[in-house]
């Protein structure tokens, strides 16, 4: 009798274990399905794992549809998106793969290179130099340079100032940089400034009178990178990590590809959808930043609110507000603040920046009057064909809400 009772109990336990295992597998499969396209709820603290956003958010649903279609049609494996409302991240969304071969999904913690968005972030460290009294915005920068000097020019070198460099009005050459494949030796800053880059072989020099026209110059930001190193006696990436990223809590942001960064990095893909090696840059201030959508969205939050309690003494809120104002001159070719560009797509003026490197594409757009923003990071050379239709959906909603 006792034996039969024990057998019945054992059978019940066995059945319960099987039931729990099946339920666990179903839950795991459902979670895995959501992982490829999920979002954080408003109010969830930064760094927490993703939760599903309310499906009543029509913008979320529209961006999900647009993003899935655009990634599929343009050989871009993945995209990470963060939407800011009322000065705070409302939700994030992760679509597709960080790595196609391993089926590794994009998450809010996935690392992306962000190309020229680097300039907007670099400007914080450079403006911090002015708060420390190491340089003034309107000082001639050449007086502080030792390792490399601007070459002689028919234009006035003394008019090349930090204000003009950061606003692309300094009259300097070199639009952008191509970087090098990871694992290859990098040029020194001096070599890059002297034009030994493989992409264009163009040295940084004056090509117009400073202060007379807007002309985009990645070369100017490389000169500013040298200025920071000369004035602080520290490497640019080290200084930015210690004095900007860590105080702001941007713990997954760096101008170098560290081992930790590589472990969580997306794979870069060319225009045909083939994986390529990451690009590394001597010209870090201009093009070399790696970050996550969560970190960059927090940076955008700070840019939108200018809240002194959140800036943690990295910058004064008054200086940040100066950075977000347009600097003369500007033209149909472009308009900038200090690090921030003014953009007008779909009839909506925003500040922020876009970025394109081989295998990567990114966009940060902020509409200050409504304290709104969107951050979009892609791991493909065709990423502009992904972020633009996503931006269009967001911009349409902002314009509707303004009416």
C-alpha positions as CSV (number, residue, x, y, z in Angstrom):
1,X,0.0,0.0,0.0
2,X,2.7,2.4,1.0
3,X,4.6,1.4,-2.1
4,X,1.6,2.3,-4.4
5,X,1.2,5.7,-2.7
6,X,4.9,6.5,-3.2
7,X,4.6,5.5,-6.8
8,X,1.6,7.8,-7.3
9,X,3.4,10.7,-5.6
10,X,6.5,10.1,-7.8
11,X,4.3,10.1,-10.9
12,X,2.6,13.4,-9.9
13,X,6.0,15.0,-9.3
14,X,7.3,13.8,-12.7
15,X,4.2,15.1,-14.5
16,X,4.6,18.5,-12.8
17,X,8.2,18.7,-13.8
18,X,7.3,18.0,-17.4
19,X,4.6,20.6,-17.3
20,X,7.0,23.2,-15.8
21,X,9.6,22.4,-18.4
22,X,7.1,22.9,-21.2
23,X,5.9,26.2,-19.8
24,X,9.5,27.3,-19.4
25,X,10.3,26.4,-23.1
26,X,7.2,28.3,-24.3
27,X,8.2,31.3,-22.2
28,X,11.8,31.2,-23.5
29,X,10.6,30.9,-27.1
30,X,8.2,33.8,-26.7
31,X,11.0,35.9,-25.1
32,X,13.4,35.1,-27.9
33,X,10.8,36.1,-30.4
34,X,10.3,39.5,-28.7
35,X,14.0,40.0,-28.3
36,X,14.5,40.9,-32.0
37,X,12.0,43.8,-31.7
38,X,11.4,45.1,-28.2
39,X,11.3,48.3,-26.2
40,X,11.7,49.8,-22.8
41,X,8.8,51.4,-21.0
42,X,8.9,55.1,-20.0
43,X,10.2,55.3,-16.5
44,X,12.4,52.2,-16.7
45,X,15.8,53.1,-15.3
46,X,18.8,53.2,-17.8
47,X,20.7,50.0,-18.0
48,X,17.7,47.7,-17.1
49,X,16.8,44.9,-19.4
50,X,14.1,45.6,-22.0
51,X,10.4,45.4,-21.4
52,X,7.6,45.6,-23.9
53,X,6.3,49.0,-24.5
54,X,2.5,49.5,-24.5
55,X,1.2,48.4,-27.9
56,X,-1.2,51.4,-27.8
57,X,1.7,53.7,-28.8
58,X,1.0,54.1,-32.5
59,X,4.4,55.8,-33.2
60,X,6.2,52.8,-31.7
61,X,4.2,50.4,-33.9
62,X,4.8,52.6,-37.0
63,X,8.5,52.8,-36.4
64,X,8.6,49.0,-35.9
65,X,6.9,48.5,-39.2
66,X,9.1,51.0,-41.1
67,X,12.3,49.8,-39.5
68,X,11.7,46.2,-40.2
69,X,10.9,46.9,-43.8
70,X,13.8,49.3,-44.3
71,X,16.4,47.0,-42.8
72,X,15.2,44.1,-45.0
73,X,15.2,46.1,-48.2
74,X,18.6,47.8,-47.8
75,X,21.0,45.1,-46.6
76,X,21.2,46.6,-43.1
77,X,21.0,43.9,-40.4
78,X,19.9,45.9,-37.4
79,X,18.9,49.2,-35.9
80,X,18.5,50.5,-32.4
81,X,16.1,53.4,-31.7
82,X,15.4,55.6,-28.7
83,X,12.5,58.1,-28.6
84,X,12.6,61.0,-26.2
85,X,9.4,62.7,-25.0
86,X,9.1,65.6,-22.5
87,X,12.9,65.5,-22.1
88,X,13.1,61.8,-21.1
89,X,13.6,58.6,-22.9
90,X,10.0,57.2,-23.5
91,X,11.1,53.9,-25.1
92,X,13.7,52.1,-27.0
93,X,13.3,49.7,-29.9
94,X,15.7,47.1,-31.2
95,X,15.2,45.6,-34.6
96,X,17.2,42.8,-36.4
97,X,20.6,41.5,-35.8
98,X,23.9,42.8,-34.3
99,X,25.5,39.8,-36.1
100,X,23.8,37.9,-38.8
101,X,25.8,34.7,-38.8
102,X,25.4,34.1,-35.1
103,X,21.8,35.5,-35.1
104,X,22.9,37.8,-32.2
105,X,20.0,40.3,-31.8
106,X,20.4,44.1,-31.5
107,X,19.7,45.2,-27.9
108,X,19.8,48.6,-26.2
109,X,23.3,47.6,-24.9
110,X,24.7,46.9,-28.4
111,X,27.7,49.0,-29.3
112,X,27.7,51.0,-32.6
113,X,30.2,53.3,-34.2
114,X,28.4,56.6,-34.8
115,X,30.6,58.3,-37.4
116,X,30.4,62.1,-37.3
117,X,28.0,62.1,-34.4
118,X,31.3,61.9,-32.6
119,X,31.8,65.7,-33.3
120,X,28.7,66.7,-31.2
121,X,30.0,64.6,-28.3
122,X,33.6,65.8,-28.7
123,X,32.5,69.4,-28.4
124,X,31.6,68.8,-24.7
125,X,35.2,68.0,-23.9
126,X,36.4,70.9,-25.9
127,X,34.0,73.4,-24.3
128,X,35.1,72.0,-20.9
129,X,38.6,73.3,-21.7
130,X,37.2,76.8,-21.7
131,X,35.5,76.3,-18.3
132,X,38.9,75.2,-16.9
133,X,40.6,78.3,-18.3
134,X,42.8,76.3,-20.6
135,X,41.6,78.1,-23.7
136,X,39.1,80.8,-24.6
137,X,36.5,80.3,-27.4
138,X,37.9,83.2,-29.4
139,X,41.6,82.6,-28.7
140,X,43.8,81.9,-31.8
141,X,44.4,78.1,-31.4
142,X,47.7,78.0,-33.2
143,X,49.4,79.7,-30.3
144,X,48.8,76.7,-28.1
145,X,50.0,74.1,-30.6
146,X,53.5,72.6,-30.3
147,X,53.5,69.2,-32.0
148,X,52.0,70.5,-35.2
149,X,51.3,73.9,-36.6
150,X,48.9,75.1,-39.3
151,X,50.9,75.6,-42.5
152,X,51.6,79.2,-43.8
153,X,48.6,80.6,-45.7
154,X,47.4,83.7,-47.6
155,X,44.5,83.6,-45.0
156,X,44.8,84.9,-41.4
157,X,45.8,81.9,-39.2
158,X,45.2,84.0,-36.1
159,X,41.4,83.9,-36.9
160,X,41.2,80.1,-36.4
161,X,39.5,79.8,-33.1
162,X,37.8,77.1,-31.2
163,X,34.4,78.7,-31.7
164,X,34.9,78.7,-35.5
165,X,36.4,75.2,-35.5
166,X,33.4,73.7,-33.7
167,X,30.9,75.6,-35.9
168,X,32.6,74.8,-39.2
169,X,33.4,78.4,-39.9
170,X,37.2,78.3,-39.5
171,X,37.9,78.0,-43.2
172,X,39.7,74.6,-42.7
173,X,40.0,71.7,-45.2
174,X,39.3,68.0,-45.1
175,X,35.6,67.1,-45.1
176,X,35.9,63.6,-43.6
177,X,37.9,60.5,-42.8
178,X,37.8,56.9,-43.8
179,X,39.7,55.4,-40.9
180,X,41.7,52.1,-41.0
181,X,40.7,48.5,-40.6
182,X,41.0,47.3,-37.0
183,X,44.3,45.7,-36.4
184,X,46.3,48.0,-38.7
185,X,48.7,50.6,-37.3
186,X,47.3,54.0,-36.9
187,X,48.8,57.3,-37.9
188,X,49.8,59.8,-35.3
189,X,47.7,63.0,-35.1
190,X,50.6,64.9,-36.6
191,X,50.7,62.6,-39.6
192,X,47.0,62.8,-40.1
193,X,47.0,66.6,-40.0
194,X,49.9,66.6,-42.5
195,X,47.7,64.6,-45.0
196,X,49.2,61.1,-44.7
197,X,45.7,59.5,-44.6
198,X,45.0,56.9,-47.3
199,X,41.5,58.2,-48.1
200,X,42.3,61.6,-49.5
201,X,45.9,62.5,-48.7
202,X,44.7,66.0,-47.9
203,X,46.4,68.0,-45.2
204,X,44.5,70.3,-42.8
205,X,45.0,73.9,-44.0
206,X,43.2,77.1,-44.5
207,X,41.2,77.1,-47.7
208,X,39.1,80.3,-47.0
209,X,39.3,83.3,-44.7
210,X,38.2,82.2,-41.2
211,X,34.8,83.6,-40.2
212,X,33.5,84.3,-43.7
213,X,31.7,81.1,-44.7
214,X,30.3,77.8,-43.4
215,X,32.3,74.8,-44.7
216,X,32.1,71.4,-43.1
217,X,35.5,70.3,-41.8
218,X,36.3,67.1,-40.1
219,X,39.9,68.3,-40.3
220,X,39.0,71.1,-37.9
221,X,37.9,68.6,-35.3
222,X,41.2,66.8,-35.7
223,X,43.0,70.1,-35.0
224,X,40.8,70.6,-31.9
225,X,41.7,67.0,-30.8
226,X,45.3,68.1,-30.9
227,X,44.5,71.3,-29.0
228,X,42.9,69.3,-26.2
229,X,45.9,67.0,-25.9
230,X,48.3,69.9,-25.9
231,X,46.4,71.8,-23.2
232,X,45.6,68.8,-20.9
233,X,48.7,66.6,-21.6
234,X,46.4,63.7,-21.9
235,X,45.3,61.5,-24.8
236,X,42.0,62.6,-26.2
237,X,40.1,59.3,-25.5
238,X,41.4,59.0,-22.0
239,X,40.5,62.6,-21.2
240,X,37.0,62.2,-22.6
241,X,36.4,59.0,-20.7
242,X,37.5,60.4,-17.4
243,X,36.1,63.9,-17.6
244,X,32.9,63.5,-19.7
245,X,31.6,60.0,-20.0
246,X,32.2,58.7,-16.5
247,X,30.7,61.7,-14.7
248,X,27.7,61.6,-17.0
249,X,27.2,57.8,-16.5
250,X,27.9,57.0,-20.1
251,X,29.6,53.7,-19.2
252,X,29.4,52.1,-22.6
253,X,30.8,54.9,-24.6
254,X,34.4,55.3,-25.7
255,X,36.6,56.7,-28.5
256,X,38.6,53.5,-28.6
257,X,37.6,49.9,-29.3
258,X,38.4,48.3,-26.0
259,X,38.0,44.6,-25.3
260,X,34.8,45.3,-23.4
261,X,33.5,47.4,-26.2
262,X,34.3,44.7,-28.8
263,X,32.5,42.0,-26.7
264,X,29.2,43.9,-27.0
265,X,29.7,45.4,-30.5
266,X,27.5,44.9,-33.5
267,X,29.2,43.7,-36.7
268,X,29.6,46.3,-39.4
269,X,28.2,45.5,-42.9
270,X,28.9,47.0,-46.3
271,X,26.4,48.2,-48.8
272,X,25.8,44.7,-50.1
273,X,25.3,43.3,-46.7
274,X,28.7,41.6,-46.3
275,X,30.4,41.8,-42.9
276,X,33.5,44.0,-42.7
277,X,36.1,44.8,-40.1
278,X,35.5,47.7,-37.8
279,X,37.1,51.0,-38.7
280,X,39.5,52.6,-36.3
281,X,40.5,56.3,-36.3
282,X,43.4,58.5,-35.4
283,X,40.8,61.3,-35.9
284,X,38.7,60.2,-32.9
285,X,37.1,63.6,-32.2
286,X,35.8,63.7,-35.8
287,X,34.6,60.1,-36.4
288,X,35.8,57.6,-33.8
289,X,33.1,57.3,-31.1
290,X,31.5,54.0,-30.1
291,X,28.4,54.0,-28.0
292,X,25.0,52.4,-27.3
293,X,21.5,53.8,-28.1
294,X,20.9,54.1,-24.3
295,X,24.0,56.1,-23.7
296,X,23.5,58.4,-26.7
297,X,19.9,58.9,-25.8
298,X,20.9,60.0,-22.3
299,X,23.4,62.4,-23.9
300,X,20.4,63.7,-25.9
301,X,18.3,64.0,-22.8
302,X,21.0,66.2,-21.2
303,X,21.2,68.3,-24.4
304,X,17.5,68.9,-24.4
305,X,16.9,69.7,-20.7
306,X,20.3,71.4,-19.8
307,X,19.5,70.3,-16.3
308,X,22.4,71.3,-14.0
309,X,21.6,68.5,-11.5
310,X,22.1,66.0,-14.3
311,X,25.2,67.6,-15.9
312,X,27.3,66.7,-12.8
313,X,29.6,69.7,-13.3
314,X,30.8,68.4,-16.7
315,X,29.5,71.6,-18.3
316,X,27.6,74.6,-17.1
317,X,24.0,74.7,-18.4
318,X,24.6,78.2,-19.7
319,X,27.5,77.0,-21.8
320,X,25.4,74.1,-23.2
321,X,22.8,76.5,-24.2
322,X,25.4,78.6,-26.0
323,X,26.5,75.5,-27.9
324,X,23.0,75.0,-29.1
325,X,22.7,78.4,-30.7
326,X,23.6,79.0,-34.3
327,X,27.0,80.6,-35.1
328,X,27.4,83.1,-37.9
329,X,28.0,82.8,-40.8
330,X,25.8,80.1,-42.2
331,X,24.2,79.4,-45.6
332,X,22.1,76.9,-47.6
333,X,25.1,74.6,-47.3
334,X,24.9,74.3,-43.5
335,X,24.3,75.9,-40.2
336,X,25.9,74.9,-36.9
337,X,26.2,75.7,-33.2
338,X,29.2,74.5,-31.3
339,X,29.3,70.8,-32.1
340,X,25.6,70.7,-32.8
341,X,24.3,71.0,-36.4
342,X,21.0,72.6,-37.3
343,X,19.1,70.3,-39.7
344,X,15.8,70.8,-41.6
345,X,14.4,67.6,-43.0
346,X,10.7,67.3,-43.8
347,X,10.2,71.0,-42.8
348,X,11.2,70.4,-39.1
349,X,14.2,72.2,-37.8
350,X,16.1,70.1,-35.2
351,X,19.6,70.2,-33.7
352,X,21.9,67.2,-33.5
353,X,24.1,65.3,-35.9
354,X,24.2,62.5,-38.4
355,X,27.1,60.1,-39.0
356,X,28.3,57.8,-41.7
357,X,31.3,55.5,-41.6
358,X,31.8,52.4,-43.7
359,X,29.6,49.8,-42.1
360,X,27.8,52.2,-39.8
361,X,25.2,55.0,-39.9
362,X,23.6,57.1,-37.2
363,X,21.3,60.0,-36.6
364,X,20.5,62.2,-33.5
365,X,17.6,64.7,-33.9
366,X,16.4,66.9,-31.1
367,X,13.4,69.3,-31.3
368,X,14.1,71.7,-28.4
369,X,10.7,73.5,-28.3
370,X,8.8,70.2,-27.5
371,X,11.7,68.6,-25.6
372,X,11.5,65.7,-28.1
373,X,14.2,63.6,-29.8
374,X,15.1,60.5,-31.6
375,X,18.3,58.5,-31.7
376,X,18.9,55.9,-34.5
377,X,21.9,53.6,-34.8
378,X,22.5,51.2,-37.7
379,X,25.2,48.6,-38.4
380,X,25.2,49.0,-42.2
381,X,26.6,51.3,-44.9
382,X,23.1,51.8,-46.2
383,X,21.9,52.9,-42.8
384,X,20.8,56.3,-44.0
385,X,18.1,54.5,-46.0
386,X,16.9,53.0,-42.7
387,X,17.1,56.0,-40.3
388,X,15.6,58.5,-42.7
389,X,12.2,56.8,-43.1
390,X,12.2,56.3,-39.3
391,X,13.0,59.9,-38.8
392,X,10.1,60.8,-41.2
393,X,7.6,59.0,-39.0
394,X,8.9,60.7,-35.9
395,X,9.0,64.2,-37.6
396,X,5.5,63.8,-38.8
397,X,4.3,63.1,-35.3
398,X,6.2,66.1,-33.9
399,X,4.6,68.4,-36.5
400,X,1.1,67.0,-35.8
401,X,1.6,67.6,-32.1
402,X,2.7,71.2,-32.7
403,X,-0.6,72.1,-34.3
